[in-house]
Amino acid sequence: MTFPDAPRASTPTGAESALSPGDSARYDERFASRASGIVSSAMRDLMSLSERPEIISLAGGFPNTESFQRATFDEITEIMARDHLASSLQYGPTEGLAELRELIVEVMAVEGLSAHVDDVMVTSGGQQAIDLSIRTFVDPGDVVLAEGPTYPGAVPCFTTYEADVVHIPMDEDGLQVDLVEEALDRLAAEGRAPKLLYTIPNFHNPGGVTMSLERRRRLVDIAQRRELLIIEDNPYGQIRFEGEPLPSLWELDGGSGWVVYLSTFSKILAPGVRVGWVAAPAPVLRKMNLGKQAADLCSGTVTQRFIIEYLSRYDWQDHVARLNDIYRGRRDAMLRALDEEFPADARWTRPSGGLFVWAELPEAVDTRDLLAQAIAREVAFVPGAAAFLNGQGRNAMRLNFSGVPEATISEGVRRLGEAVHDAVELHRALGLGGGSE
Ligand SMILES: Cc1ncc(COP(=O)(O)O)c(C=O)c1O
């Protein structure tokens, strides 16, 4: 047993004797091929940078956790300690606490989704729901369709399970569904069929666009006609600043079993709870449940109980509305700053929800090189290449507007604008083409 004031052990620990991550020679022969293929998402690497206080981070996707009321937190933890102490500290069922699954069905209903409690499994964040989806369906070399760009955090899931990802471009109406059909035809001619399509229809991360109703209908029609399994990832459906919600793919599928639905409490409550969920057809849910048993037995019961008490006692939709008011102002600040600071031939999305803007710079600019210049000016973003598995996105960047206040966003974009102008000028001077005047 050690005590807080016990003297530290005098034997050398940590930094002095540890191997650095690059000293892998003795393990290289032993690493599984899938471990060799895993690449860290640039987003994760950059998260460590954003912890440096002098850096304005437009990189990570941090929701605003400061607006969560302290009194609410105190009351819930008091209730947990009084009424649920032992059970909150105990293992729970792999599929999650039944009360929470019932409440998740209600949260889905708010977005117009109908699900039964037996359709739902709690996961350790939306991230685990993606990992379980891919591990359940994908063998090495299997084709997976995904938007281009796709969620940077899904990239390590695709590489871990050695998926062959075929990107389908988006435009301002989201995934170009006619190109899905073309890809299916092309693959069929090669004797291949994708195992699944991974899509984020609402307020895409990183694309910032939303799939139109017409495209949703067509996509579900294609899924049903051509037996294409859809993984619909919807962390942002309720992070809406204007406009009306569109029906989910899950709802449009009407229980035909071609859609697996993923979501999370990270954006509507807080990412620190690490609780998300999956709704899936029964045979799929059974396999994912077995995968979750192998991964972590169950999600944290302390935070599941926290969410149960929160959802059943407080007006969580009011909290989401307050978050959306904050994000709307920050989105506007970012768009204003981009209009003022970025070159005229740069383009960017104008999201009506979610947390991200996707910007495309003149072709010659490589945003991985630009990042070093930006860091020197103490501002960070995610380079677009992190959202592709095929080397695309070199001249693009993802900008987050939820994590810092409006004035800081304006200052961050101002610094970034300087770095962009310098890069464009440099390329022009070198005759590499910095885009049109
Ligand atoms: C599209 C998408 N899916 C999943 C996740 C992961 O969510 P969680 O934090 O609940 O693991 C995120 C987080 O940013 C996301 O943007």
The ligand as an SDF file (V2000), in Angstrom:
LIG
                    3D

 16 16  0  0  0  0  0  0  0  0999 V2000
  -18.5260   11.0000  -36.4720 C   0  0  0  0  0  0  0  0  0  0  0  0
  -18.0880   10.6050  -35.1070 C   0  0  0  0  0  0  0  0  0  0  0  0
  -18.3110    9.3650  -34.6820 N   0  0  0  0  0  0  0  0  0  0  0  0
  -17.9230    8.9700  -33.4610 C   0  0  0  0  0  0  0  0  0  0  0  0
  -17.2830    9.8290  -32.6030 C   0  0  0  0  0  0  0  0  0  0  0  0
  -16.7960    9.3300  -31.2780 C   0  0  0  0  0  0  0  0  0  0  0  0
  -17.6510    9.6720  -30.2620 O   0  0  0  0  0  0  0  0  0  0  0  0
  -17.3030    9.3850  -28.7550 P   0  0  0  0  0  0  0  0  0  0  0  0
  -16.5860   10.5670  -28.2310 O   0  0  0  0  0  0  0  0  0  0  0  0
  -18.6260    9.1830  -28.1170 O   0  0  0  0  0  0  0  0  0  0  0  0
  -16.4840    8.1370  -28.6910 O   0  0  0  0  0  0  0  0  0  0  0  0
  -17.0440   11.1440  -32.9950 C   0  0  0  0  0  0  0  0  0  0  0  0
  -16.3360   12.0580  -32.0890 C   0  0  0  0  0  0  0  0  0  0  0  0
  -15.9260   13.1330  -32.4310 O   0  0  0  0  0  0  0  0  0  0  0  0
  -17.4610   11.5410  -34.2770 C   0  0  0  0  0  0  0  0  0  0  0  0
  -17.2580   12.7790  -34.7180 O   0  0  0  0  0  0  0  0  0  0  0  0
  1  2  1  0
  2  3  1  0
  2 15  2  0
  3  4  2  0
  4  5  1  0
  5  6  1  0
  5 12  2  0
  6  7  1  0
  7  8  1  0
  8  9  2  0
  8 10  1  0
  8 11  1  0
 12 13  1  0
 12 15  1  0
 13 14  2  0
 15 16  1  0
M  END
$$$$
